[in-house]
């Protein structure tokens, strides 16, 4: 606190002047205080705004001093000028996985998988994949529907049996009790009429034919017949057919008259040198002669014979009796009868007998 003597130097100032100066000083002080208060409030708001902006819009990376200098200089930036490219690892090519599947091209070229070939087995044990003929009708059997009961093969559709079991017989079986054969579940018999000698060429009547066809019919079995041919000309084939027709003596048959020409195992035969064209024309001559007489017709043969020894595309009007001793036949084309066993056993027949399944009811054909 100042005492009155402190103001002796200004003794010349009047009280009114002093009062005016104090008022001005006080006014200036009020203005300064107000300015300070306003400045503090604005600064706080700016800091809050900057804080929000920093939290929401902060850049992922901050430029280094060197990068700022490049920007300030106006030079154009290149990717290699920026350090943040080093944050990411260099891309590396992953090794291709090892191939585990067979290429489609290789599978298509494999005859066992291309669906266009079928395997043919020859008498000497050799095998060959043969191209299937697109002009021949394929069979439509579903062999998962086959059931073998007591050696007899049966075929079902919608739970109903739609097939028929048969035997093929000749003098080799000797005397047959056809009553027992019928009771054993056999529906039909294919009976040999005769044969032509594969060496001599002579026509031979089967010794048991007349007896077999009579007693089989009497026992209620449906009957068909076959002839073992060794014809080497169309004329000989017609001679064989006329022999069959004569022996039938106008007897009606439920099952076909079958033409059977096959290779002779372990020996030479007069038909060995025939061409495919010759065998085909001989087969047609026999079956046409039989058909003119009013009988149903069929070609008997194994897979190799039917595919390689004759031209089935020229014989499509005739039924096929397939001989293939397998659990399931792999013959691709249409056939109606399948001889599935050459060494079957049936009550009423002494020794072995051929067993067959017919997929159609020939009595109604």
C-alpha positions in Angstrom: 0.0 0.0 0.0 1.2 3.4 -1.0 1.1 6.3 1.5 0.0 9.8 0.3 3.6 10.9 0.1 4.4 8.6 -2.7 2.6 10.9 -5.1 4.5 14.0 -4.3 6.1 14.0 -7.7 2.8 14.4 -9.4 1.6 17.1 -7.2 0.7 19.0 -10.4 -2.2 16.5 -11.4 -5.7 17.4 -10.5 -8.0 14.9 -8.9 -10.3 14.9 -11.9 -7.5 13.9 -14.3 -6.4 11.1 -12.0 -10.0 9.8 -11.8 -10.2 9.8 -15.6 -7.0 7.9 -16.0 -8.1 5.2 -13.6 -11.4 4.8 -15.4 -9.6 4.3 -18.7 -7.2 1.8 -17.1 -10.1 -0.2 -15.7 -11.9 -0.3 -19.1 -8.8 -1.6 -20.9 -8.3 -4.2 -18.2 -11.9 -5.4 -18.6 -11.4 -5.6 -22.4 -8.2 -7.7 -22.0 -9.9 -10.1 -19.6 -12.8 -10.5 -22.0 -10.4 -11.2 -24.9 -8.5 -13.8 -22.9 -11.7 -15.6 -21.9 -12.9 -15.7 -25.6 -9.5 -17.0 -26.8 -9.4 -19.8 -24.2 -12.9 -21.0 -25.3 -12.1 -21.0 -29.0 -8.8 -22.8 -28.4 -10.6 -25.5 -26.4 -13.2 -26.0 -29.2 -10.4 -26.2 -31.8 -8.6 -28.8 -29.8 -11.7 -30.9 -29.4 -12.4 -30.7 -33.1 -8.9 -31.6 -34.0 -9.1 -34.5 -31.6 -12.2 -35.9 -33.2 -10.8 -35.5 -36.6 -7.6 -37.3 -35.6 -9.5 -40.2 -34.2 -11.8 -40.7 -37.2 -9.8 -39.6 -40.2 -6.2 -40.5 -39.1 -4.2 -41.7 -42.1 -3.0 -45.3 -42.1 0.6 -44.2 -42.4 2.5 -41.0 -41.8 4.9 -39.6 -44.4 8.6 -39.5 -43.4 10.6 -36.2 -43.6 12.2 -37.4 -46.8 8.7 -37.9 -48.4 7.6 -34.5 -47.2 10.7 -32.9 -48.9 9.8 -34.7 -52.1 6.2 -33.4 -51.9 7.4 -29.9 -51.1 9.8 -29.9 -54.1 7.0 -30.7 -56.5 8.7 -33.8 -57.9 6.5 -36.6 -59.0 6.3 -39.6 -56.7 7.0 -43.2 -57.8 5.9 -46.3 -55.8 9.6 -47.1 -55.0 9.9 -43.6 -53.3 7.4 -44.5 -50.6 8.6 -46.6 -47.6 5.1 -48.1 -46.9 5.5 -50.5 -49.9 8.0 -52.4 -47.7 5.2 -53.2 -45.3 3.9 -55.9 -47.5 5.7 -59.2 -48.3 6.7 -59.9 -51.8 4.3 -62.1 -53.7 5.6 -65.7 -54.3 4.1 -68.2 -56.7 2.7 -71.3 -55.0 3.7 -74.6 -56.5 1.0 -76.3 -58.5 -0.5 -79.4 -56.7 0.5 -82.7 -58.0 -1.9 -84.2 -60.5 -3.9 -87.1 -58.9 -6.5 -87.6 -61.6 -6.0 -89.3 -65.0 -6.3 -86.6 -67.8 -9.6 -86.8 -69.6 -7.8 -87.3 -72.9 -5.9 -90.3 -71.6 -9.1 -91.9 -70.2 -10.9 -91.4 -73.5 -8.0 -93.2 -75.3 -8.2 -96.1 -72.9 -10.4 -98.7 -74.7 -11.4 -100.3 -71.3 -12.9 -96.9 -70.2 -14.1 -95.1 -73.3 -17.4 -97.0 -73.6 -16.8 -97.6 -77.2 -14.9 -101.0 -77.0 -15.7 -104.4 -75.8 -13.2 -107.1 -74.7 -13.1 -110.3 -76.9 -11.4 -113.4 -75.6 -10.1 -115.9 -78.1 -9.8 -119.7 -77.9 -6.0 -119.5 -77.6 -6.3 -117.3 -74.5 -5.4 -114.0 -76.1 -7.7 -110.9 -75.7 -8.5 -107.9 -77.8 -10.5 -104.7 -77.3 -12.8 -104.4 -80.3 -14.7 -101.3 -81.4 -18.4 -101.7 -80.9 -20.6 -101.3 -84.0 -22.8 -98.2 -83.7 -25.3 -99.7 -86.1 -26.2 -102.7 -83.9 -28.9 -102.3 -81.2 -27.6 -102.6 -77.7 -29.4 -104.8 -75.1 -31.2 -103.0 -72.2 -30.9 -105.6 -69.5 -30.2 -104.5 -65.9 -28.1 -107.4 -64.6 -28.6 -106.3 -61.0 -32.0 -107.9 -61.4 -30.6 -111.3 -62.1 -31.0 -113.9 -59.3 -29.4 -117.3 -59.3 -31.4 -119.9 -57.3 -30.2 -123.4 -57.0 -28.1 -122.9 -60.2 -31.1 -121.5 -62.2 -30.8 -118.0 -63.4 -33.9 -115.7 -63.1 -34.6 -112.1 -64.1 -37.0 -109.8 -62.3 -38.8 -106.6 -63.1 -40.7 -104.7 -60.4 -40.5 -107.8 -58.2 -42.0 -110.1 -60.8 -40.1 -112.9 -62.6 -40.1 -112.2 -66.3 -37.7 -114.9 -67.5 -37.7 -118.6 -68.4 -35.2 -121.3 -67.6 -34.1 -123.8 -70.2 -31.8 -126.7 -71.0 -30.1 -127.6 -74.3 -29.8 -131.3 -75.0 -28.5 -133.9 -77.5 -27.7 -137.5 -77.5 -24.8 -136.7 -75.2 -27.3 -136.6 -72.2 -28.7 -140.0 -73.0 -32.1 -140.9 -71.7 -33.8 -138.0 -69.9 -36.7 -138.1 -67.4 -38.5 -134.9 -68.7 -41.1 -135.2 -65.9 -38.4 -134.6 -63.3 -36.8 -131.9 -65.5 -40.1 -130.0 -65.5 -40.5 -130.4 -61.7 -36.9 -129.1 -61.2 -38.1 -125.7 -62.6 -37.2 -126.0 -66.3 -39.5 -124.2 -68.7 -38.1 -125.0 -72.1 -35.7 -127.4 -74.0 -33.5 -126.6 -77.0 -33.1 -130.0 -78.7 -30.4 -130.8 -81.3 -31.9 -132.1 -84.6 -28.6 -133.1 -86.1 -25.2 -132.0 -87.4 -22.9 -132.0 -90.4 -19.5 -133.7 -89.9 -16.8 -131.2 -89.6 -14.4 -133.5 -91.5 -16.6 -135.6 -93.8 -19.3 -133.0 -94.4 -22.0 -135.7 -94.1 -25.4 -134.9 -92.6 -26.1 -136.7 -89.3 -29.4 -137.0 -87.5 -29.2 -136.9 -83.7 -30.0 -140.4 -82.4 -32.3 -139.1 -79.6 -34.0 -136.3 -81.5 -37.4 -137.9 -82.2 -37.7 -139.3 -78.7 -36.5 -136.2 -77.0 -38.9 -133.8 -78.8 -41.9 -136.1 -78.2 -41.4 -136.7 -74.5 -40.3 -133.1 -73.8 -43.5 -131.9 -75.3 -45.6 -134.5 -73.5 -44.1 -133.3 -70.2 -45.4 -129.8 -70.8 -42.1 -128.2 -71.7 -41.8 -125.6 -74.5 -39.5 -126.7 -77.2 -37.0 -125.2 -79.7 -34.4 -127.0 -81.8 -30.9 -126.3 -83.2 -28.6 -127.7 -85.9 -24.8 -127.9 -85.7 -23.7 -126.6 -89.1 -20.5 -127.2 -91.0 -21.8 -125.9 -94.4 -19.3 -124.2 -96.6 -21.7 -123.0 -99.3 -25.2 -121.5 -99.3 -26.5 -124.6 -101.0 -25.2 -126.8 -98.1 -26.8 -124.4 -95.6 -30.2 -124.8 -97.4 -29.7 -128.5 -97.4 -29.2 -128.5 -93.6 -32.3 -126.3 -93.1 -34.5 -128.6 -95.2 -33.3 -131.5 -93.2 -34.5 -129.7 -90.0 -37.8 -128.8 -91.6 -38.3 -132.4 -92.7 -37.6 -133.8 -89.2 -40.0 -131.4 -87.6 -42.7 -132.7 -89.9 -44.9 -129.5 -89.5 -44.6 -129.7 -85.7 -45.2 -126.3 -84.2 -42.5 -125.0 -81.9 -42.7 -122.4 -79.1 -39.0 -121.6 -79.3 -36.8 -120.9 -82.4 -34.9 -123.0 -84.8 -31.3 -122.0 -84.1 -28.3 -122.1 -86.5 -25.1 -123.2 -84.7 -21.8 -122.9 -86.5 -18.7 -122.7 -84.2 -15.0 -123.5 -84.2 -13.9 -127.0 -83.5 -11.5 -127.0 -80.5 -8.2 -128.8 -80.9 -8.9 -129.9 -84.5 -9.2 -128.6 -88.0 -12.6 -128.3 -89.6 -13.9 -127.8 -93.2 -15.2 -124.3 -92.2 -11.9 -122.9 -90.9 -11.1 -121.0 -94.0 -14.4 -119.3 -94.6 -14.4 -115.6 -94.7 -16.7 -113.4 -92.6 -18.8 -112.7 -95.7 -19.1 -116.4 -96.5 -20.2 -117.3 -93.0 -22.7 -114.5 -93.0 -24.3 -115.6 -96.3 -24.4 -119.2 -95.2 -26.1 -118.2 -91.9 -28.7 -116.2 -93.9 -29.3 -119.0 -96.4 -30.1 -121.5 -93.5 -32.3 -119.1 -91.5 -34.2 -117.7 -94.5 -35.1 -121.2 -95.5 -36.4 -122.0 -92.0 -38.3 -118.7 -91.8 -40.1 -119.4 -95.1 -41.3 -122.6 -93.5 -43.0 -120.6 -90.7 -40.5 -121.1 -87.9 -38.9 -118.6 -85.5 -35.2 -118.2 -86.1 -32.1 -117.5 -84.0 -28.3 -117.4 -84.3 -26.3 -119.3 -81.7 -22.7 -118.3 -80.9 -20.3 -117.1 -78.3 -19.2 -113.5 -78.0 -16.1 -113.9 -80.2 -18.1 -115.7 -82.9 -20.9 -113.2 -83.0 -18.6 -110.2 -83.1 -15.6 -111.4 -85.2 -16.7 -114.4 -87.3 -20.0 -113.1 -88.9 -21.4 -109.7 -89.8 -24.4 -109.2 -87.5 -25.3 -105.9 -89.2 -26.4 -108.1 -92.1 -28.4 -110.4 -89.9 -30.4 -108.0 -87.6 -33.8 -109.7 -88.3 -32.8 -112.8 -86.5 -32.7 -113.4 -82.7 -29.5 -114.1 -80.9 -28.8 -117.0 -78.6 -25.6 -116.0 -76.7 -23.2 -118.6 -75.2 -21.1 -116.9 -72.5 -20.2 -118.7 -69.3 -19.8 -115.8 -67.0 -21.6 -114.6 -63.9 -22.8 -111.6 -66.0 -22.5 -111.4 -69.8 -20.6 -108.5 -71.2 -21.8 -109.0 -74.8 -23.1 -105.5 -75.7 -25.7 -106.2 -78.4 -29.2 -107.4 -78.3 -29.8 -111.0 -77.4 -32.9 -113.0 -76.2 -31.5 -116.2 -74.8 -28.3 -116.6 -72.7 -26.5 -119.9 -72.3 -24.8 -119.2 -69.0 -23.5 -122.7 -68.0 -22.3 -125.6 -70.1 -21.9 -127.9 -67.1 -25.1 -127.5 -65.2 -26.9 -130.2 -63.2 -30.6 -130.8 -63.3 -32.7 -133.6 -61.7 -33.8 -136.0 -64.4 -30.7 -135.6 -66.5 -27.6 -137.7 -65.9 -24.4 -135.9 -66.3 -23.8 -132.3 -67.3 -26.2 -130.1 -69.3 -26.3 -126.6 -70.8 -28.4 -124.1 -68.8 -30.1 -121.1 -70.4 -32.3 -118.2 -69.5 -34.7 -116.6 -72.0 -35.6 -113.0 -71.4 -38.8 -113.2 -73.4 -41.7 -115.6 -73.5 -41.3 -117.2 -76.9 -44.7 -119.0 -76.5 -46.3 -115.5 -77.0 -43.9 -114.1 -79.6 
